[in-house]
Amino acid sequence: MSRQYSSYTVTEVCAFWAIVISGFAYLLGGLIKFITSLMKDIAPRTIALMNNIISIMVFLGNLALIVAVAIPAWQFVKYRKKAWKVVYWIALVGFALGAVLGLLGGLGIF
């Protein structure tokens, strides 16, 4: 039996769009990586460009997933003690920093 909604929660909407965006981003990134591995004879600049696109796709997938996870996690800690909120923000900033550093490393910036 299906549930009928008159309205959707923010968590449900974020979770749905995050899984759609991250699914397409990871799929497209994986396809580009597969095509790159098959075409070893193409120019190194083309491979570098394709690797940059893969890094951007993975980054977008990570961003979509963090949005889907961050909102319900905030709902969990919102009414708890201050220590819970501090841990939440440290973890969120740590994840965001790791995602950005992963993107920059994948693009060959450092």
PLY file of the C-alpha trace (Angstrom):
ply
format ascii 1.0
element vertex 110
property float x
property float y
property float z
element edge 109
property int vertex1
property int vertex2
end_header
0.00 0.00 0.00
1.45 3.36 -0.97
1.52 6.43 1.23
-0.14 9.56 -0.02
1.43 12.86 0.88
-0.10 16.26 0.79
3.37 17.72 1.36
6.91 16.47 1.56
9.49 17.15 4.24
12.71 18.97 3.47
14.61 15.82 4.39
12.72 13.74 1.83
13.21 16.28 -0.94
16.94 16.70 -0.17
17.47 12.96 0.04
15.71 12.34 -3.28
17.57 15.02 -5.22
20.88 14.13 -3.60
20.60 10.51 -4.68
19.60 11.58 -8.21
22.43 14.12 -8.56
25.08 11.92 -6.96
23.94 8.89 -8.95
24.29 10.71 -12.25
27.55 12.35 -11.20
29.16 9.07 -10.16
27.79 7.25 -13.22
29.04 9.91 -15.62
32.40 10.06 -13.86
32.71 6.27 -14.02
31.80 6.18 -17.71
34.38 8.85 -18.51
37.00 6.93 -16.53
36.10 3.72 -18.40
36.29 5.46 -21.79
39.63 6.99 -20.82
41.02 3.59 -19.88
39.97 2.17 -23.27
41.55 5.01 -25.23
45.15 4.86 -24.14
46.31 6.10 -27.55
44.64 9.50 -27.30
46.53 12.66 -26.51
47.70 13.19 -22.92
45.93 16.55 -22.83
42.62 14.86 -23.60
43.19 12.32 -20.83
44.04 15.14 -18.41
40.84 16.95 -19.38
38.78 13.81 -18.89
40.39 13.22 -15.50
39.46 16.78 -14.51
35.86 16.09 -15.52
35.90 12.92 -13.41
37.15 14.89 -10.40
34.40 17.45 -10.84
31.75 14.72 -11.13
32.95 13.04 -7.93
32.96 16.43 -6.20
29.37 17.14 -7.27
28.33 13.69 -6.08
29.95 14.32 -2.72
28.25 17.70 -2.39
24.86 16.21 -3.14
25.37 13.47 -0.57
26.53 15.88 2.12
23.37 17.94 1.63
21.27 14.80 1.98
23.09 13.76 5.14
23.70 17.16 6.74
20.05 18.16 7.05
18.82 15.02 8.87
21.97 15.06 10.99
21.19 18.63 12.04
17.66 17.56 12.93
19.28 14.94 15.18
21.54 17.40 17.05
19.40 20.54 16.93
17.87 20.11 20.39
20.82 18.37 22.03
23.58 19.85 24.13
26.20 22.19 22.73
28.83 19.43 22.47
26.71 17.57 19.94
26.46 20.70 17.81
30.21 21.27 18.00
30.89 17.71 16.86
28.36 18.15 14.04
30.00 21.33 12.73
33.52 19.91 13.03
32.47 16.82 11.08
30.64 18.90 8.46
33.57 21.27 7.95
35.96 18.31 7.88
33.93 16.60 5.18
33.61 19.79 3.13
37.33 20.50 3.42
38.15 16.94 2.43
35.83 17.16 -0.59
37.40 20.44 -1.74
40.94 19.16 -1.21
40.02 15.99 -3.11
38.74 18.10 -6.00
41.84 20.29 -6.02
44.10 17.24 -5.86
42.17 15.58 -8.67
42.50 18.68 -10.81
46.26 18.67 -10.22
46.33 22.03 -8.46
48.57 20.75 -5.69
0 1
1 2
2 3
3 4
4 5
5 6
6 7
7 8
8 9
9 10
10 11
11 12
12 13
13 14
14 15
15 16
16 17
17 18
18 19
19 20
20 21
21 22
22 23
23 24
24 25
25 26
26 27
27 28
28 29
29 30
30 31
31 32
32 33
33 34
34 35
35 36
36 37
37 38
38 39
39 40
40 41
41 42
42 43
43 44
44 45
45 46
46 47
47 48
48 49
49 50
50 51
51 52
52 53
53 54
54 55
55 56
56 57
57 58
58 59
59 60
60 61
61 62
62 63
63 64
64 65
65 66
66 67
67 68
68 69
69 70
70 71
71 72
72 73
73 74
74 75
75 76
76 77
77 78
78 79
79 80
80 81
81 82
82 83
83 84
84 85
85 86
86 87
87 88
88 89
89 90
90 91
91 92
92 93
93 94
94 95
95 96
96 97
97 98
98 99
99 100
100 101
101 102
102 103
103 104
104 105
105 106
106 107
107 108
108 109
